[in-house]
Amino acid sequence: MIDTPSLLATGLDSPTAWPSTPPSSAAVTERVIVVDDDEAIRVAFGRFLRTKGYRVSLCESGPEALALLERERFQLMLCDVRLSEMTGLDVVPRALRLDPDLAILMLTGVDDAATATDALALGAFDYLVKPLDFARLLRALERATRRRQLEIDRRHVDRHVREEIALRTAELEHERRAVHELAVGVVESLINAMEAKDVYLRGHSRRVAEQAAAVAEALQLEPDVVENVRLAGRLQDVGKIGTREDVLNKPGPLTDEEVAHVRDHVRMGMEILAPLKHIPVVLQYVHDHHEQWNGSGYPRALSGEQITIGGRILAACDAFDALTSRRAYREAMSPSETIEYLEHCTGQQLDPFVFAALKKVVLRRNTLTFIDDVHA
């Protein structure tokens, strides 16, 4: 608030002292709300601004101004810092919540840098000290009008750009998914063809994939990790398409050359999967699925947590499915027998934490199977 005599002493309350320059065409249609608890100043500002083509509404308090902003739309606000019911600094953020496009100019009778800084930080466009030269006020209003329009245009452009980016990102994601599904589909076709001609391998990859995902969930891994583990389980043995059937199904012990030939399926699998560069984590899991906790695995003899979590999970689930499935050289073990057998491998071939999760998954499934049998 400012003393009325100070305003009158400038002579600016007299129409003859007001600038004769007409307002810019942009200002003519602007609506201004003047908030000041000094009636003489409100009236003087209102009268002056109307002569310049502005449409003016006058309010003597912050609550009155906020109530008006809820009902009507304004482009500009002149708000005194010192109001009787709430300060101008209290009005600014509330007014901007009602209308983010509102350009607010603060008026004060005290040239206080701290208050000016606070006002601008809250979102005010300008900070004007009274008694005020109306020509300066007019220039400030026109600057605020231009800046307001620039801000609106910038937000519009930003919104448009964000929408375009979101649309293009969605399109690219759709294309990526299509390529991913096609590539994975081709690899799965190879796996299905390989498993179709080998009764002992049939369904192995799918069972490993589902059990590995269940173990990953039991370990409370992130959903994207669970899905990567699932996919890696499906793809892990694609390299066996190059493994000779007579070696895969040999009833007796393998020679050193045959062991090397079987182990080469990891290298061959990585070559087949190499085009899937967009899923490097999955490929790493596949690469690690025959590594062992104590470093005795292959192809890189990694140990402990050098092995990816996906590789450790697949190693355990691959071993479980192999032991519970019939082979040419042995009969299948029961799930409970397999868990007991693998328990002796924990800390050697298998990660103890992964095995504990696998055991939990197997016991839960056996319990559910028992319940289903009882109710059948």
C-alpha positions in Angstrom: 0.0 0.0 0.0 1.2 3.6 -0.7 0.0 6.9 0.7 -2.5 8.5 -1.6 -0.9 12.0 -1.2 2.3 10.6 -2.7 0.4 9.5 -5.8 -1.4 12.8 -6.1 1.8 14.7 -5.5 3.2 13.3 -8.7 0.3 14.9 -10.6 -0.4 11.5 -12.2 -3.9 11.4 -10.8 -4.7 14.2 -13.3 -5.7 13.0 -16.8 -3.6 15.8 -18.3 -0.5 14.2 -16.8 -1.1 10.8 -18.3 0.8 9.7 -21.4 -1.1 10.5 -24.6 0.5 7.6 -26.5 -2.3 5.1 -27.4 -1.7 1.5 -26.2 -0.4 -1.1 -28.6 -3.0 -3.1 -30.4 -2.1 -6.2 -28.3 -3.0 -4.2 -25.1 -6.5 -3.1 -26.2 -8.1 -6.5 -25.6 -6.3 -7.3 -22.4 -8.2 -7.7 -19.1 -6.4 -6.4 -16.0 -7.3 -7.0 -12.4 -6.0 -4.3 -10.0 -5.6 -5.4 -6.4 -4.9 -2.7 -3.8 -6.6 -1.9 -0.5 -6.2 1.9 -1.1 -9.3 3.0 -2.9 -7.8 6.2 -4.3 -5.0 4.2 -5.9 -7.3 1.5 -7.3 -9.5 4.1 -8.9 -6.6 6.1 -10.3 -5.0 3.0 -11.8 -8.4 1.8 -13.2 -9.2 5.2 -14.7 -5.8 5.5 -16.4 -5.8 1.9 -17.8 -9.3 2.2 -19.2 -8.2 5.3 -21.1 -5.5 3.1 -22.7 -8.0 0.5 -23.8 -7.6 -2.1 -21.0 -10.6 -3.7 -19.5 -10.2 -3.3 -15.8 -11.6 -4.9 -12.7 -10.8 -3.5 -9.2 -10.4 -5.5 -6.0 -9.5 -4.3 -2.5 -8.3 -7.6 -1.1 -6.6 -10.8 -2.0 -9.6 -13.1 -1.3 -11.8 -10.9 -3.5 -9.3 -11.1 -6.3 -9.0 -14.8 -6.0 -12.7 -15.2 -6.0 -12.9 -13.2 -9.2 -10.2 -15.2 -10.8 -12.2 -18.4 -10.1 -15.1 -16.9 -12.1 -13.4 -14.9 -14.9 -10.3 -15.0 -17.0 -7.7 -12.2 -17.0 -4.4 -11.7 -18.8 -2.8 -9.3 -16.3 -2.8 -8.5 -12.6 -1.4 -5.5 -10.7 -1.2 -6.5 -7.1 0.1 -4.5 -4.2 2.5 -6.3 -1.9 0.9 -5.0 1.3 -2.7 -5.9 1.5 -4.9 -5.9 4.6 -6.3 -9.5 4.6 -3.4 -11.4 2.9 -0.2 -10.2 1.4 0.4 -9.9 -2.3 3.1 -12.6 -1.9 0.3 -14.9 -0.6 -1.9 -14.0 -3.6 0.7 -14.8 -6.3 1.0 -18.6 -6.0 -2.8 -19.0 -5.4 -3.6 -16.9 -8.4 -1.2 -18.8 -10.6 -2.8 -22.1 -9.5 -6.1 -20.7 -10.8 -4.6 -19.4 -14.0 -1.0 -20.4 -14.9 -1.1 -18.0 -17.8 -1.7 -14.9 -15.7 1.0 -12.2 -15.8 1.4 -10.7 -12.4 3.1 -7.4 -11.7 3.7 -6.6 -8.0 3.3 -3.0 -6.7 5.0 -1.7 -3.6 5.8 1.5 -1.9 9.1 0.1 -0.5 12.1 -0.7 -2.7 13.1 -3.9 -0.9 15.4 -6.3 -2.8 14.4 -9.4 -0.7 10.7 -8.9 -1.3 11.3 -8.4 -5.0 13.3 -11.6 -5.1 10.6 -13.5 -3.3 7.9 -12.1 -5.6 9.8 -13.1 -8.8 10.6 -16.5 -7.3 6.9 -17.1 -6.7 6.1 -16.4 -10.4 5.5 -12.7 -10.6 6.6 -11.1 -13.9 7.7 -7.8 -12.6 8.2 -5.7 -9.4 7.2 -2.0 -9.6 7.9 0.6 -6.9 5.3 3.4 -6.2 4.8 6.3 -6.6 4.7 5.1 -10.2 5.3 6.9 -13.5 2.3 5.7 -15.5 4.3 5.7 -18.7 6.6 3.2 -17.0 3.6 1.2 -15.9 2.3 1.1 -19.5 5.6 -0.1 -20.7 5.7 -2.8 -18.0 2.2 -4.0 -18.9 3.2 -4.2 -22.5 6.4 -6.1 -21.7 4.4 -8.5 -19.5 1.8 -9.0 -22.2 4.5 -9.9 -24.7 6.3 -12.1 -22.3 3.1 -13.8 -21.3 2.3 -14.6 -24.9 5.9 -15.9 -25.4 5.4 -18.2 -22.4 2.1 -19.5 -23.7 3.6 -20.1 -27.1 6.6 -21.8 -25.6 4.4 -24.1 -23.5 2.3 -24.9 -26.6 5.4 -25.7 -28.6 6.8 -27.8 -25.7 3.6 -29.7 -25.4 3.4 -30.3 -29.1 7.0 -31.5 -29.2 6.4 -33.8 -26.2 3.3 -35.2 -27.9 5.3 -35.7 -31.2 8.1 -37.4 -29.3 5.7 -39.6 -27.4 3.9 -40.5 -30.6 7.2 -41.2 -32.4 8.5 -43.1 -29.4 5.4 -45.3 -29.4 5.7 -45.9 -33.1 9.4 -46.9 -32.7 8.5 -49.1 -29.8 5.9 -50.8 -31.8 8.3 -51.3 -34.7 11.0 -52.5 -32.2 8.5 -55.0 -30.7 7.6 -56.2 -34.1 11.2 -56.8 -35.0 11.9 -58.4 -31.6 8.9 -60.7 -31.9 9.9 -61.7 -35.5 13.5 -62.4 -34.5 12.6 -64.3 -31.4 9.9 -66.1 -33.4 12.5 -67.3 -35.9 14.8 -68.5 -33.1 11.9 -70.3 -31.3 11.1 -72.0 -34.6 14.6 -73.3 -34.7 14.2 -74.5 -31.1 10.9 -76.1 -31.8 12.3 -77.9 -34.9 15.3 -79.1 -32.8 13.1 -80.4 -30.0 10.5 -81.9 -32.3 13.1 -84.4 -33.6 14.4 -85.3 -30.1 12.0 -86.8 -27.7 14.4 -86.2 -24.8 14.6 -82.5 -25.4 11.0 -81.8 -26.3 9.6 -79.0 -24.1 12.9 -78.6 -22.2 13.4 -74.9 -23.1 9.8 -73.9 -22.3 9.9 -75.7 -18.9 13.2 -74.1 -18.0 11.9 -70.7 -19.1 8.8 -70.9 -16.9 10.6 -72.3 -13.9 13.4 -69.7 -14.2 10.9 -66.9 -14.3 9.2 -68.4 -11.1 12.6 -68.5 -9.4 13.4 -64.9 -10.4 10.0 -63.9 -8.9 10.8 -65.8 -5.7 14.1 -63.8 -5.5 11.9 -60.7 -5.8 13.8 -59.4 -8.9 12.3 -56.6 -10.9 9.6 -57.5 -13.4 11.8 -56.7 -16.4 14.5 -59.0 -15.1 11.9 -61.8 -14.6 10.9 -61.4 -18.3 14.5 -61.3 -19.5 15.2 -64.5 -17.5 12.1 -66.1 -19.0 13.2 -65.2 -22.6 16.8 -66.4 -21.9 15.4 -69.7 -20.7 13.5 -70.1 -23.9 16.6 -69.3 -26.1 19.4 -70.9 -24.1 19.7 -74.2 -26.0 19.3 -72.9 -29.6 22.9 -73.8 -30.2 22.1 -77.5 -29.8 20.7 -77.4 -33.3 24.3 -77.9 -34.3 25.0 -80.7 -31.9 25.0 -84.2 -33.3 22.1 -86.3 -32.2 24.2 -89.4 -31.7 26.2 -87.4 -29.1 23.2 -85.8 -27.4 21.5 -89.2 -27.0 24.6 -91.4 -26.4 23.8 -93.9 -23.7 27.4 -94.2 -22.4 30.1 -91.7 -21.3 31.2 -89.1 -23.7 34.7 -88.8 -25.0 36.7 -85.6 -24.5 36.0 -84.7 -28.1 32.3 -85.3 -27.6 32.2 -83.2 -24.4 33.9 -80.4 -26.3 31.4 -80.8 -29.1 28.4 -80.6 -26.7 29.9 -77.6 -24.9 30.3 -75.8 -28.2 26.5 -75.3 -28.3 26.9 -72.2 -26.2 29.2 -70.6 -28.8 27.0 -71.6 -31.6 23.9 -70.3 -29.8 25.5 -66.9 -29.3 26.3 -66.8 -33.0 22.7 -67.6 -33.9 21.4 -65.0 -31.4 24.0 -62.3 -32.3 21.4 -60.3 -34.5 19.3 -59.8 -31.3 21.5 -56.8 -30.3 18.5 -55.0 -28.7 18.4 -57.6 -25.9 22.0 -57.7 -24.7 21.1 -58.7 -21.1 19.2 -61.7 -22.4 22.1 -62.8 -24.5 24.4 -62.4 -21.5 22.1 -64.7 -19.5 22.2 -67.3 -22.3 26.0 -67.0 -22.5 26.3 -67.7 -18.7 23.8 -70.6 -18.3 26.5 -73.3 -18.0 28.8 -71.3 -15.7 29.1 -72.8 -12.2 29.3 -71.1 -8.8 32.8 -72.5 -8.1 34.3 -71.5 -11.5 34.3 -75.0 -12.9 31.7 -74.3 -15.6 32.0 -73.1 -19.2 32.6 -71.3 -21.6 34.5 -68.7 -19.5 35.0 -70.4 -16.1 33.3 -67.5 -14.3 32.6 -67.9 -10.6 30.3 -66.5 -7.9 28.7 -63.1 -8.7 30.9 -62.8 -11.9 28.1 -64.9 -13.3 25.0 -62.9 -14.2 21.9 -63.5 -12.0 20.1 -64.8 -15.0 22.9 -67.2 -15.8 22.9 -68.5 -12.2 19.1 -69.0 -12.3 19.2 -70.8 -15.7 22.0 -73.1 -14.5 19.9 -74.3 -11.6 16.7 -74.6 -13.5 18.4 -76.3 -16.5 20.0 -78.9 -14.1 16.6 -79.5 -12.4 14.8 -80.1 -15.7 17.5 -82.3 -17.0 17.4 -84.5 -13.9 13.6 -84.7 -13.8 13.5 -85.7 -17.5 14.2 -89.1 -19.0 17.3 -89.5 -21.1 18.6 -92.3 -23.3 21.2 -93.1 -20.6 19.0 -92.9 -17.5 15.4 -92.6 -16.1 14.0 -89.4 -14.7 14.3 -88.5 -11.1 11.4 -87.3 -9.0 11.3 -83.6 -8.1 12.0 -84.4 -4.4 15.0 -86.7 -5.4 16.3 -84.0 -7.7 16.1 -81.3 -5.0 18.0 -83.6 -2.6 20.6 -84.3 -5.2 21.1 -80.6 -6.1 21.4 -79.7 -2.5 24.8 -81.4 -2.5 25.8 -79.2 -5.4 24.9 -75.9 -3.6 27.9 -73.7 -3.1 29.8 -75.7 -5.7 27.9 -75.7 -9.0 24.9 -73.7 -7.8 24.4 -70.3 -6.2 23.0 -71.1 -2.7 20.5 -68.3 -2.8 19.3 -69.3 -6.2 19.0 -72.9 -5.1 17.0 -71.9 -2.0 14.5 -70.0 -4.3 14.3 -73.0 -6.7 13.6 -75.4 -3.8 10.9 -73.0 -2.6 9.3 -73.0 -6.0 9.4 -76.8 -6.4 8.0 -77.5 -3.0 5.2 -75.0 -3.6 4.3 -76.6 -6.9 4.4 -80.1 -5.4 2.1 -78.9 -2.6 -0.3 -77.5 -5.2 -0.2 -80.7 -7.2 -1.0 -82.7 -4.1 -3.9 -80.5 -3.3 -5.3 -80.8 -6.8 -5.0 -84.6 -6.7 -6.9 -84.6 -3.3 -9.7 -82.6 -4.8 -9.8 -84.4 -8.1 
